[in-house]
């Protein structure tokens, strides 16, 4: 079953007074592109996070946002990270001397800077320690994203099947009306010849040759056969368990090409009208397929 390329997934967990949030947002993209945004201390985990997501996602641009914050319990105390505070003060002093600026950094300002205030029982985690619970959380968020993509994919699939049935039906109608187009041309030609040569006898053999030439030029049997073949391939791909969006897009281009040829060759108004309807429906299908993984 096909899947959409758009979706959203979110999971969060709390451990050792640290709350971890993982969010994923997926949009359309020609290939598979995964962008990961991690806390600075965990940047070394980027490749492992990408690998975890790529096992679930085959096509589309996925942005993964990982954030962490202290989860202070009601009875927990706080402590000061003096090394971080001193680093901020040295940086402020250096900027003040370098650019001749007034040094107005207050205690309140310092306490609001990242990493200065810590909970008393907070244990800073190394990347390896974080990976033990970050990667499972990433997989769970990816599953949420995948569920949304699958649900939307089912809706898109149902819509495409309905439109595909219309294309098949119109193709069969075109095939059935091809003979009527030739008969109409013969009748129209006879009427015109009768008007132009009212006092002359019509050469039936020559008339038959002209009608035969028209029938050969207007024959759309080959185009209809290829069009129905493309419809069959399209239907099979809708059931495939793989990324088929680009294949579906290619088939729609070929179906549109055959429809254009039918409209150009068939000098018969009912067939041309059906071809216009088919082109409109194919364009709607193409818009849908742009969102298929």
Backbone as a ProteinNet text record, in pm:
[ID]
protein_1_A
[PRIMARY]
XXXXXXXXXXXXXXXXXXXXXXXXXXXXXXXXXXXXXXXXXXXXXXXXXXXXXXXXXXXXXXXXXXXXXXXXXXXXXXXXXXXXXXXXXXXXXXXXXXXXXXXXXXXXXXXXXXXXXXXXXXXXXXXXXXXXXXXXXXXXXXXXXXXXXXXXXXXXXXXXXXXXXXXXXXXXXXXXXXXXXXXXXXXXXXXXXXXXXXXXXXXXXXXXXXXXXXXXXXXXXXXXXXXXXXXXXXXXXXXXXXXXXXXXXXXXXXXXXXXXXXXXXXXXXXXXXXXXXXXXXXXXXXXXXXXXX
[TERTIARY]
84.9	0	88.5	52.9	132.6	122.1	223.4	225.7	247.9	191.7	212.9	353.6	402	532.5	520.8	400.6	384.1	337.1	377.9	336.2	407.5	366.9	423.2	427.8	536.6	550.4	613.1	569.9	624.8	622.1	732.2	740.3	826.1	796.2	877.2	889.1	996.5	1020.3	1100.1	1097.9	1167.9	1250.4	1375.6	1464.9	1571.4	1600.7	1705.4	1687.3	1561.8	1528.8	1558.2	1557	1578.8	1464	1397.1	1287.2	1340	1315.6	1361.8	1242	1244.1	1134.7	1189.8	1125.1	1162.9	1042.7	1061.8	956.8	1009	921.9	956.5	849.3	894.4	802.9	852.2	762.7	800.1	720.5	788.1	724.4	774.9	718.9	754.9	900.6	963.6	1098.9	1124.2	1206.2	1232.3	1305.6	1394.5	1472.1	1444.8	1528.1	1517.3	1621.4	1574.7	1663.8	1621.9	1715.8	1687.8	1777.3	1716.2	1788.8	1766.4	1874.4	1866	1920.6	1845.1	1889.3	1892.7	2015.7	2038.9	2099.2	2087.6	2163.9	2313.3	2386.1	2527.6	2608.3	2577.8	2656.3	2630	2525.8	2491.7	2509.3	2581.7	2596.2	2657.2	2735.5	2798.1	2696	2571.9	2467.4	2389.7	2425.8	2347.3	2334.5	2444.8	2439.8	2352.9	2358.3	2278	2129.4	2097.3	1957.6	1908.4	1991.4	1953.7	1928.9	2015.6	2000	1869.7	1835.7	1711.2	1589.4	1594	1481.4	1475.6	1591.9	1595.6	1541.6	1539.8	1482.5	1330.8	1272	1126.1	1081.4	1168.2	1131.4	1211.6	1143.7	1212.5	1224.1	1137.9	1142.5	1074.8	1124.9	1070.3	1176.6	1150.2	1239.9	1184.9	1264.3	1222.9	1314.1	1253.8	1329.1	1305.3	1414.6	1408.7	1459.4	1375.1	1412.2	1420.3	1537.5	1557	1591.3	1514.2	1539.6	1534.4	1610	1610.9	1605.2	1543.7	1536.5	1527.7	1569.8	1564.8	1420.2	1387.4	1253.4	1267.6	1251	1276	1158.5	1186.8	1081.4	1052.9	932.7	896.5	994.5	1049.3	1138.6	1284.4	1315.3	1454.3	1517.7	1647.9	1720	1793.2	1866.5	1942.9	2086.1	2176.2	2316.1	2367.2	2480.2	2538.3	2656	2657.3	2770.6	2871	2963.7	3055.6	3148.6	3183.3	3270.3	3200.5	3072.9	2997.4	2981.5	2952	2933.4	3062	3176.6	3303.5	3335.1	3299	3323.4	3242	3115.8	3032.9	3091.9	3138.9	3195.3	3322.1	3407.2	3529.7	3495.8	3396.8	3357.6	3302	3221.5	3165.4	3275.3	3372.9	3483.6	3567.6	3589.8	3669.6	3599.1	3470.2	3393.9	3394.9	3383.6	3383.1	3514.8	3626.6	3757.5	3786.9	3745.2	3775.2	3700.8	3575.3	3491.9	3453.8	3519.4	3497	3349.6	3291.3	3150.8	3138.5	3027.8	3005	2964	3020.8	2995	2876.7	2757.6	2636.5	2576.8	2657.7	2606.8	2574.6	2446.6	2402.4	2387.5	2366.4	2344.4	2221	2116.6	1992.6	2020.2	2096.3	2130.8	2209.1	2301.7	2388.3	2309	2212.7	2132.6	2044.5	2015.3	1928	2003.9	2134.8	2215.1	2216.2	2216.5	2211.1	2328	2297.8	2400.9	2452.4	2405.4	2455	2384.1	2252.9	2174.7	2145.7	2176.7	2151.2	2067.7	1983.9	1913.7	2014.3	1988.8	2085	2106.7	2001.7	2016.5	2026.9	2053.6	2064.6	2202.7	2205.1	2331.8	2353.5	2445.2	2471.3	2506.6	2446.3	2464.8	2559.3	2644	2731.3	2648.7	2699.4	2625.6	2589.5	2680.9	2653.7	2542.6	2543.6	2436.8	2303.1	2306.6	2183.1	2129	2219.2	2176.5	2088	2107.6	2031.7	1882.4	1844.4	1700.7	1658.5	1754.5	1719.9	1680.7	1760.8	1735	1601.6	1564	1429.2	1318.5	1341.1	1241.3	1229.9	1342.4	1341.8	1263.1	1282.8	1210.2	1059.9	1022.2	879.9	818.4	890.6	841.9	831.7	928.7	924.6	804.9	770.3	651.3	524.7	518	403.6	394.3	508.7	513.7	468.7	517.8	483.9	334.6	275.4	131.5	50.4	89.2	19.3	36.8	157	183.5	103.1	90.4	12.7	-136.2	-187.3	-329.2	-361.7	-276.6	-299	-278.2	-184.5	-160.4	-282.7	-356.5	-477.9	-582.5	-592.9	-689.1	-648	-519.5	-469.5	-490.2	-462.6	-476.7	-620.6	-715.9	-857.8	-896.1	-847.3	-877.6	-817.1	-692.8	-626.5	-696	-742.5	-812	-940.6	-1014.4	-1138	-1108.5	-1007.6	-973	-917.8	-843.2	-790.1	-902.7	-1006.6	-1122.2	-1188.7	-1193.3	-1251.4	-1166	-1034.4	-945.1	-966.1	-976.9	-1000.6	-1133.5	-1236.6	-1369.5	-1369.2	-1308.9	-1304.3	-1219.3	-1112.9	-1028.9	-1109	-1188.7	-1272.7	-1378.8	-1431.8	-1529.3	-1465	-1344	-1272.4	-1251.8	-1211.9	-1191.3	-1320.7	-1432.6	-1561.5	-1611.3	-1574.8	-1625.6	-1535.4	-1421.5	-1329.6	-1396.7	-1470.1	-1537.7	-1644.3	-1713.4	-1815.6	-1752.5	-1631.1	-1562	-1533	-1492.9	-1465.7	-1595.3	-1703	-1832.3	-1881.5	-1862.9	-1905	-1824	-1695.1	-1611.2	-1656.5	-1689.3	-1735.7	-1865.2	-1957.8	-2085	-2064.3	-1978.6	-1951.6	-1884.8	-1794.5	-1724.7	-1822.1	-1912.7	-2012.6	-2102	-2140.8	-2227.9	-2157.6	-2032.6	-1958.1	-1934.7	-1902.6	-1881.2	-2010.7	-2121.5	-2251.1	-2281.8	-2240.9	-2264.4	-2174.8	-2050.9	-1955.1	-1975.1	-2021.8	-2035.1	-2178.6	-2271.4	-2412.9	-2446.9	-2376.2	-2408	-2310.3	-2219.8	-2120.7	-2143	-2094.2	-2106.7	-1986.5	-2014.1	-1907.9	-1834.8	-1702.3	-1619.1	-1613.1	-1688	-1696.1	-1562.1	-1483.9	-1352.7	-1259.4	-1263.9	-1180.7	-1227.6	-1359.7	-1415	-1370.1	-1371.7	-1329.4	-1181.6	-1100.7	-957.7	-936.4	-1011.2	-998.8	-1041.3	-1150.8	-1199.4	-1097	-1034.2	-932.6	-811.8	-767.9	-656.1	-688.8	-811.7	-852.8	-852.9	-904.7	-912	-772	-674.8	-537.3	-477.5	-502.1	-448.2	-514.2	-643.5	-719.6	-722.9	-653.8	-656	-581	-651.2	-590.8	-581.7	-591.3	-587.2	-458.6	-346.1	-216.6	-207.9	-254	-247.9	-337.5	-457.2	-549	-492.4	-430.6	-370.9	-260.5	-173.9	-66.5	-122.8	-226.7	-287.1	-344.2	-414	-469.5	-358.8	-248.4	-134.6	-74.7	-62.7	-11.9	-106	-235.2	-333.2	-313.2	-287.3	-266.2	-140.4	-31.7	91.6	70.2	-5	-33.1	-106.1	-206.5	-285.1	-198.4	-106.3	-18.1	75.8	124.4	215.2	145.2	15.6	-58.1	-57.3	-36.5	-33.2	109.2	208.7	347.9	392	475.2	527	666	672	797.5	765.4	870.6	850.6	825.7	705.4	667	626.9	641.1	593.7	653.6	783.7	849.2	805.5	782.8	734.7	593.5	509.9	373.4	375.1	462.2	472.2	514.6	608.8	652.6	537.8	463.7	351.6	246.7	221.5	123.5	170.4	300.7	354	329	350.5	327.4	178.7	94.3	-50.1	-97.3	-41	-76.7	-30	87.3	138.3	45.9	1.5	-89.6	-222.2	-269.6	-396.2	-383.7	-271.8	-249.1	-248.5	-185.9	-181.8	-321.1	-400	-538.2	-617.2	-605.7	-679.3	-636.4	-506.9	-456.8	-497.3	-499.6	-526.4	-676.1	-757	-899.4	-973.3	-1006.7	-1081.6	-1231.6	-1267.3	-1405.1	-1437.2	-1536.6	-1565.1	-1588.5	-1669.3	-1689.7	-1559.2	-1467.2	-1339.1	-1253.9	-1254.9	-1176.6	-1226.8	-1357.5	-1412.4	-1369	-1369.5	-1323.7	-1175.6	-1098.5	-955.3	-933.2	-1014.3	-1004	-1036.5	-1141.6	-1177.7	-1063.1	-1001.1	-890.1	-771.2	-740.6	-628.7	-654.3	-778.3	-813	-796	-840.7	-830.2	-684.7	-605.8	-464.2	-388.7	-425.7	-361.8	-393.6	-516.3	-553.7	-477.1	-459	-382.1	-235.6	-182.4	-43.3	-21.8	-117.9	-107.4	-105.7	-186.3	-189.5	-58.8	-6.6	113.2	235.3	233.4	346.6	367.7	265.2	275.8	293.7	316.1	332.3	479.2	506.3	644.8	705
-119.7	0	124.8	221.2	343.4	424.4	510	596.5	740.2	831.1	973.4	1011.2	1126.7	1175.3	1277.2	1320.1	1419	1350.8	1404.6	1346.4	1412.8	1372.9	1429.8	1320.8	1320.1	1225.5	1294	1257.3	1319.7	1221.1	1214.4	1135	1210.6	1189.7	1249.4	1151.9	1167.5	1080.3	1157.2	1108.3	1175.4	1073	1109.7	1020.3	1103.5	1068.8	1136.8	1288.4	1331.8	1474.1	1545.6	1469.2	1528.6	1487.6	1584.7	1557.4	1566.6	1462.7	1455.9	1455.3	1541.5	1552.3	1530.9	1442.2	1415.2	1445.4	1534.5	1567.7	1545.7	1495.1	1472.9	1532.1	1601.3	1658.7	1619.2	1563.2	1514.8	1587.3	1623.5	1689.3	1622.9	1666.6	1608	1637.5	1541	1560	1451.9	1486.4	1390.2	1266.6	1285.8	1175	1162.9	1086.4	1074.5	1164.8	1264.4	1358.9	1369.4	1341.7	1345.6	1449.8	1547.9	1655.8	1641.6	1635.1	1612.7	1733.8	1779.5	1889.8	1839.2	1829.6	1773.7	1878	1857.2	1940.7	1929.9	2036	2040.5	1925.5	1887.9	1782.2	1644	1632.3	1501.8	1497.8	1591.3	1597.5	1470.8	1399.9	1277.3	1166.9	1185.9	1084.7	1107.1	1209.9	1245.8	1129.4	1062.6	953.7	838.2	810.3	700.3	734.5	861	903.9	895.1	940.3	931.6	787.4	697.9	557.1	501.1	537.6	489.5	537.6	662.1	717.9	657.6	639	588.2	446.2	372.1	237.6	240.2	356.1	370.3	450	541	635.6	605.2	600.4	568.3	687.4	785.7	902.4	1019.6	1141.1	1261	1330.8	1454.1	1530.2	1524.3	1472	1456	1541	1626.8	1707.2	1649.4	1617	1558.1	1660.6	1696.4	1793.6	1721.4	1726	1665.1	1776.1	1787.5	1889.8	1826	1882	1832.2	1950.9	1927.8	2032.3	1967.8	2040.8	1988.6	1981.4	1870.6	1852.8	1857.2	1975.6	1995.1	1941.6	1853.2	1799.9	1898.3	1893.3	1989.8	1991.2	1876	1872.7	1883.7	1902.3	1904.7	2040.1	2041	2165.4	2201.7	2311.4	2355.1	2381.2	2378.2	2409.4	2493.7	2556.9	2645.5	2575.9	2582.4	2533.5	2648.9	2652.2	2765.2	2777.2	2665.4	2670.5	2742.7	2712.4	2779	2927	2958.1	3098.1	3177.8	3119.7	3188.9	3208.6	3110.9	3123.2	3238.2	3251.4	3362.3	3496.8	3504.2	3629.3	3667.8	3568.9	3598.4	3646.9	3584.6	3625.7	3768	3800.5	3935.3	4038.1	4005.2	4097.3	4119.7	4012.6	4023.5	4112.2	4094	4178	4323	4345.3	4481.8	4552.4	4483.4	4544.5	4559.1	4461.5	4463.2	4575.4	4594.2	4690.1	4812.6	4829.5	4946.2	4959.8	4847.4	4846.8	4840.8	4893.9	4890.3	4749.6	4699.9	4564.8	4569.3	4525.8	4534.4	4397.3	4292.4	4158.4	4143.5	4117.2	4104.9	3958.5	3935.3	3799	3738.1	3819	3770.8	3728.9	3811.5	3777.1	3646.3	3630.9	3512.5	3385.6	3394.7	3277	3229.4	3317.8	3283.3	3224.1	3225.1	3171.8	3018.9	2953.7	2806.6	2742.6	2640.5	2561.5	2614.8	2731.5	2789.5	2726.6	2710.7	2653.7	2507.5	2419.9	2276.8	2229.9	2128.5	2065.8	1985	1973.2	1908.5	1762.6	1697.9	1556.2	1531.4	1637.4	1621	1565.3	1461.8	1400.1	1423	1509.9	1532.5	1401	1374.5	1247.4	1262.5	1163.3	1158.1	1113.2	1133.1	1088.2	940.2	856.2	713	682.2	751.5	731.3	779	893.1	946.3	856.5	792.1	708.2	593	544.2	429.3	456.1	581.3	610.3	707.4	777.1	866.2	787.1	685.7	612.3	537.3	469.5	409.8	514.1	630.9	736.8	787.9	794.7	834.4	733	605.9	502.2	510.6	539	552.2	672.5	785.3	903	874.1	798.2	760.3	670.3	583.1	498.6	583.9	686.1	778	846.9	893.2	958.5	862.4	738.7	638.5	606.8	602	575.3	683.1	809	918.4	910	878.2	866.2	751.6	641.9	528	561.6	629.2	666.8	758.7	858.1	948.3	875.1	779.6	701.6	622.1	567.6	492.7	582	704.9	798.5	833.8	860.6	893.1	774.8	654.5	534.2	516	534.8	519.9	621.8	744.3	848.2	813.2	766.2	730.9	614	517.4	402.5	446.8	536.6	585.5	656.5	740.3	813.2	718.4	617.5	520	442.3	410.2	341.2	427.3	558.5	647.1	647.1	650.4	648.4	520.2	407.3	280.2	281.8	330.9	334.8	422.8	538.9	628	569.7	498.5	434.5	330.7	253.2	153.2	219.7	331.9	405.4	457.2	507.1	556.4	443.3	326.9	212	173	178	139.8	242.5	369.5	474.7	501.3	433	456.3	424.8	313.5	276.1	378.2	432.5	533.4	658.4	691	806.8	788.4	668.9	639.8	646	589.1	590.6	733.6	818.3	957.6	1029.8	1001.5	1065.2	1024.8	898.1	850.7	922.2	933	999.1	1146.8	1211.7	1353.7	1377.4	1288.1	1299.6	1280.2	1184.6	1161.5	1283.5	1344.9	1462.2	1578.3	1599.9	1709.6	1684	1558.8	1526.9	1542.4	1508.8	1522.2	1669.4	1756.6	1899.4	1955.4	1910.9	1965.2	1908.1	1784.4	1717.3	1670	1764.3	1727.6	1658.1	1695.9	1638.5	1530	1493.5	1391.5	1267.2	1155.1	1029.9	1013.7	977	959.9	828.2	833.8	714.1	642.7	536	463.5	405.4	362.1	305.6	412.4	529.7	638.2	682.5	683.4	718.5	619	490.8	387.1	403.2	443.1	464.1	579.8	688	802.8	767.7	691.5	650.9	559.8	471.6	381.5	459.2	558.9	642.4	716.2	766.2	835	738.8	616.9	518.1	483.8	476.7	446.6	562	684.4	800.1	817.7	786.1	809	687.2	581.1	459.4	482.2	466.5	488.8	358.6	246.3	116.3	98	134.2	118.1	205.1	330.1	421.7	374.6	327.2	279.3	155.4	67.1	-54.6	-18.7	76.1	117.4	187.5	266.6	338.3	240.9	137.2	37.5	-41.6	-64.6	-133	-49.6	81.7	171.3	172.8	167.4	164.6	39.3	-74.2	-198.1	-190.2	-135.3	-118.8	-23.6	82.4	181	113.9	32.6	-35.6	-131.4	-199.7	-293.9	-220.1	-103.8	-26.9	25.3	50.7	98.5	-4.2	-131.3	-237.5	-274.3	-212.1	-247.7	-197.4	-276	-237.4	-175.9	-65.5	5.5	149.4	230.1	369	371.4	408.1	400.1	535.1	641.5	772.1	813.6	796.3	838.1	750.5	621.4	532.2	571.8	603.5	645.6	774.9	865.9	992.4	968.6	877.5	844.2	784.2	691.8	630.7	734.6	830.2	934.6	1020.5	1044.5	1118.9	1041.3	910.6	828	821.3	812.5	809	940.1	1049.2	1179.8	1191.7	1133.3	1136.3	1059.7	942.7	863.5	936.4	1001.9	1075.9	1191.6	1260.5	1369.3	1317	1201.7	1142.9	1104	1047.1	1009.8	1133.2	1240.2	1363.3	1420.3	1407.4	1462.7	1377.2	1247.2	1157.3	1142.4	1138.5	1110.2	1237.4	1248.6	1364.3	1337.8	1314.8	1276.8	1338.7	1427.2	1508.7	1428.3	1320.2	1244	1190.1	1144.2	1092.8	1206.4	1319.2	1433.3	1483.3	1480.6	1521	1426.5	1296.1	1198.7	1219.7	1252.7	1276.8	1396.6	1499.4	1616.9	1578.7	1497.7	1452.3	1371.8	1288.5	1206.6	1293.4	1394.7	1482.8	1555.5	1598.6	1665.5	1571	1448.3	1350.2	1312.6	1299.9	1266.1	1376.8	1500.4	1611.5	1606.1	1570.7	1557.9	1442.8	1334.2	1220.8	1260	1338.4	1380.3	1464.1	1549.8	1630.7	1543.1	1437.3	1345.7	1267.6	1224.6	1140.4	1216.9	1350.1	1429	1411	1361	1342.4	1195.3	1109.6	966.7	932.5	857.3	818.6	736.2
0	0	0	-82.6	-91.5	37.1	58.7	176	132.8	210.5	186.8	232.5	185	229.8	342.5	374.3	480.5	608.9	721.3	848.6	965.5	1085.1	1207	1312.8	1389.6	1499.7	1619.9	1739.4	1860.6	1975.2	2047.7	2169.7	2271.8	2399.7	2504.5	2620.2	2696.4	2811.3	2914.8	3036.9	3145.9	3221.6	3248.3	3321.7	3392.1	3515.5	3592.9	3590.1	3611.7	3615.4	3483.5	3375.1	3243.3	3152.7	3091.6	2998.7	2856	2779.4	2641	2547.2	2445.9	2349.4	2209.7	2133.4	1994.3	1905.3	1809.8	1713.1	1572.1	1484.7	1344.5	1254.8	1152.4	1053.6	915.5	836.1	702.9	595.6	488.1	372.7	245.2	132.9	3.7	-32.2	-95.5	-146.9	-251.5	-349.8	-457.2	-406.8	-310	-255.7	-105	-36.3	109.2	173.5	245.6	313.3	459.2	549	692.3	756.9	820.4	887.6	1037.6	1114.5	1259.2	1333.4	1431.4	1517.9	1661.7	1715.6	1848.4	1941.9	2073.7	2167.6	2136.9	2161.1	2122.6	2181.2	2304.4	2368.4	2310.2	2225.5	2168.1	2016.6	1960.7	1814.7	1756.6	1835	1785.1	1756.8	1802.3	1780.6	1651.2	1575.7	1457	1358.9	1325.7	1228	1276.8	1406.4	1459.7	1458.3	1481.9	1474.1	1328.9	1235.1	1092.8	1050.6	1096	1060.3	1115.1	1237.9	1298.3	1220.3	1173.4	1097.5	957.2	893.5	755.5	744.4	854.2	852.2	841.4	871.6	864.5	741.7	694.8	589.3	463.7	349.2	224.3	130	147.4	59.2	128.6	103.2	165.3	249.1	284.3	372.1	514	604	743.7	831.8	910.7	1007.3	1146.1	1213.9	1347.6	1448.1	1543.3	1646.4	1781	1842.3	1973.4	2072.3	2178.9	2280.7	2418.6	2510.3	2648.1	2742.9	2856.6	2957.3	3095.4	3194.1	3330	3376.7	3437.2	3494.7	3645.9	3702.9	3845.7	3926.1	4019.1	4105	4217.2	4278.4	4383.3	4499.6	4535.5	4650.4	4613	4486.4	4442.7	4465.6	4494.3	4510.9	4384.6	4390	4273.9	4317.4	4220.3	4245.2	4130.3	4151.8	4051.3	3983.6	3853.5	3775.5	3767.9	3862.8	3874.4	3753.2	3695.2	3577.3	3462.2	3441.8	3335.4	3366.8	3493.2	3531.9	3509.9	3549	3530.4	3382.5	3301.9	3157.7	3098.9	3141.9	3094.2	3138.9	3263.6	3314.5	3238.8	3211.8	3136.3	2995.8	2934.4	2799.7	2801.4	2904.5	2914.5	2936.5	3021.3	3047.3	2921.3	2847	2724.1	2620.8	2605.8	2512.4	2556.5	2686.7	2739.7	2710.5	2730.4	2706.1	2557.6	2479.6	2335.5	2263.8	2300.1	2227.4	2310.6	2425	2509.6	2546.8	2589.2	2627.9	2779.4	2831.4	2974.4	3017.2	3125.2	3173.5	3271.2	3224	3306.5	3337.4	3334.9	3360.4	3509.1	3542.2	3681.8	3719.6	3848.5	3896.7	3830.5	3819.5	3755.7	3611.7	3540	3401.6	3398	3489	3490.6	3518.3	3609.9	3644.5	3528.6	3436.1	3324.2	3206.5	3212.7	3103.1	3106.2	2991.4	2985.5	3059.1	3138.7	3203.2	3334.3	3377.1	3501.9	3621.6	3614.7	3723.7	3693	3787.9	3774.4	3892.1	3868.2	3980.4	4060.8	4188	4276.1	4242	4186.1	4155.8	4005.7	3930.4	3784.8	3751.9	3671	3631.6	3483.2	3443.9	3302.5	3234.6	3117.8	3049.7	2932.3	2915	2798.5	2678.4	2555.4	2437.1	2441.5	2489.6	2495.1	2594.9	2708.1	2805.9	2750.2	2680.8	2622.4	2513.5	2437.7	2325.3	2369.6	2491.5	2540.3	2547.2	2571.6	2574.8	2465.9	2404	2293.2	2169.5	2131	2006.5	2008.5	2117.7	2120.8	2108.4	2167.5	2158	2014.1	1943.9	1802.9	1719.9	1747.3	1673.2	1698.8	1821.9	1853.3	1782.2	1778.9	1707.6	1557.9	1504.5	1362.8	1333.9	1429.3	1412	1408	1492.6	1489.9	1354.2	1306.4	1175.3	1066.3	1073.6	972.9	973.7	1092.3	1102.8	1031.1	1051.7	985.1	834.1	788.6	644.6	583.3	656.1	606	597.9	699.3	698.8	581.6	560.6	447.7	315.7	314.5	193.3	150.6	248.2	214.7	149.5	198	138.8	-4.3	-23.9	-158.1	-252.1	-201.7	-284.6	-331.4	-240.2	-276.6	-383.8	-370.7	-469	-605	-605.2	-731.3	-800.3	-723.3	-783.4	-852.8	-789.4	-851.8	-983.2	-982.1	-1104.2	-1211.2	-1168.9	-1263.6	-1330.8	-1256	-1314.6	-1421.6	-1398.5	-1499.2	-1626.1	-1609.9	-1725.8	-1806.5	-1737.8	-1807.7	-1882.7	-1814.2	-1876	-2001	-1992.2	-2107.7	-2219.9	-2185	-2287	-2364.2	-2293.7	-2359.7	-2446.7	-2400.7	-2481.6	-2611.2	-2599.9	-2717.8	-2817.5	-2766.3	-2854.7	-2925.7	-2851.9	-2910.9	-3012.3	-2995.7	-3083.2	-3203.9	-3209	-3321	-3454.7	-3462.1	-3586.8	-3624.1	-3524.6	-3551.2	-3611.3	-3571.3	-3627.6	-3775.3	-3813.5	-3955.3	-4035.9	-3980.7	-4050	-4069.5	-3966.5	-3978.4	-4085.2	-4090.3	-4192.5	-4332.8	-4353.6	-4484.3	-4523.7	-4427	-4455.2	-4486.5	-4410.3	-4432.2	-4567.1	-4603.7	-4731.6	-4848	-4834	-4939.7	-4958.6	-4847.1	-4856.3	-4925.7	-4894.1	-4955.5	-5104.5	-5137.3	-5278	-5357.8	-5292.4	-5360	-5387.6	-5294.9	-5315.7	-5425.8	-5427	-5524.8	-5664.6	-5670	-5801.8	-5819.9	-5815.2	-5823.8	-5955	-6062.9	-6193.5	-6233.7	-6141.4	-6175	-6089.3	-6138.2	-6064.6	-5971	-5847.6	-5747.6	-5773.1	-5770.2	-5785.6	-5650.4	-5634.5	-5508	-5465.6	-5565.7	-5532.6	-5475	-5538.2	-5487.1	-5348.8	-5328.6	-5197.9	-5091.2	-5126.9	-5032.5	-4995.2	-5093.1	-5065.1	-4968.3	-4989.3	-4900.6	-4758.1	-4748.5	-4615.9	-4548.2	-4627.4	-4571.9	-4521.1	-4597	-4553.5	-4423.8	-4415.6	-4293.4	-4174.2	-4199.9	-4092.2	-4040.3	-4131.7	-4090.6	-4009.7	-4054	-3981.7	-3845.7	-3838.2	-3715.3	-3622.9	-3662.4	-3580.5	-3448	-3336.5	-3204.7	-3125.3	-3195.6	-3127.5	-3048.2	-3110.2	-3044	-2919.1	-2929.7	-2815.6	-2701.4	-2735.7	-2632.2	-2563	-2642.1	-2584.3	-2485.1	-2524.4	-2433.1	-2309.9	-2331.1	-2219.9	-2116.1	-2164	-2072.8	-2003.7	-2075.4	-2014.9	-1901.7	-1924.6	-1820.2	-1699.9	-1726.4	-1616.9	-1530.6	-1596.3	-1523.4	-1436.2	-1492.9	-1415.6	-1297.9	-1323.8	-1218.3	-1102.3	-1134.2	-1031.2	-950.6	-1016.2	-945.9	-851	-893.1	-807.8	-682.9	-692.3	-574.9	-462.3	-495.9	-394.9	-354.2	-415.5	-388.1	-250.9	-183.7	-52.2	-68.4	-139.5	-163.1	-201.5	-213.5	-255.5	-405.7	-447.1	-588.6	-645.6	-568.8	-614.8	-748.3	-766.4	-889.8	-1006.7	-982.1	-1088.7	-1130.9	-1033.1	-1065.7	-1146.4	-1109.9	-1182.5	-1326.7	-1348.4	-1484.2	-1565.9	-1506.1	-1578.2	-1616.8	-1528.2	-1559.8	-1677.1	-1685.8	-1800.7	-1929.9	-1925.4	-2044.3	-2079.2	-1979.3	-2003.3	-2065	-2018.4	-2073.7	-2219.1	-2247.1	-2384.4	-2479.6	-2436.9	-2520.7	-2540.9	-2436.2	-2445.9	-2545.3	-2543.2	-2639	-2782.3	-2802.4	-2936.6	-2984	-2893.6	-2928.4	-2970.2	-2894	-2925.6	-3060	-3092.9	-3218.7	-3338.9	-3321.5	-3434.6	-3464.8	-3359.9	-3379.2	-3418.3	-3544.1	-3593.7	-3575.9	-3448.6	-3416.1	-3280.5	-3278.3	-3161.6	-3033.4	-3033.2	-2908.8	-2850.1	-2934.7	-2885.8	-2831.7	-2899	-2852.7	-2716.7	-2698.4	-2569.5	-2457.9	-2486.6	-2388.2	-2355.9	-2458.7	-2437.3	-2345.5	-2361	-2274.1	-2128.9	-2111.3	-1977.3	-1915.3	-1996.9	-1947.2	-1907	-1984.7	-1952.6	-1820	-1799.4	-1673.4	-1554.2	-1572	-1462.9	-1436.9	-1541.9	-1526.1	-1452.3	-1474.7	-1405.5	-1255.4	-1222.1	-1081	-1015.8	-1090.9	-1039.3	-1019.6	-1109.8	-1098.9	-972.7	-941.1	-819.2	-695	-695.3	-582.1	-569.1	-683	-682.8	-632.4	-644.2	-595.1	-444.8	-374.7	-229.9	-191.7	-290.7	-263.1	-242.8	-137.9	-106.9	-220.4
[MASK]
+++++++++++++++++++++++++++++++++++++++++++++++++++++++++++++++++++++++++++++++++++++++++++++++++++++++++++++++++++++++++++++++++++++++++++++++++++++++++++++++++++++++++++++++++++++++++++++++++++++++++++++++++++++++++++++++++++++++++++++++++++++++++++++++++++++++++++++++++++++++++++++++++++++

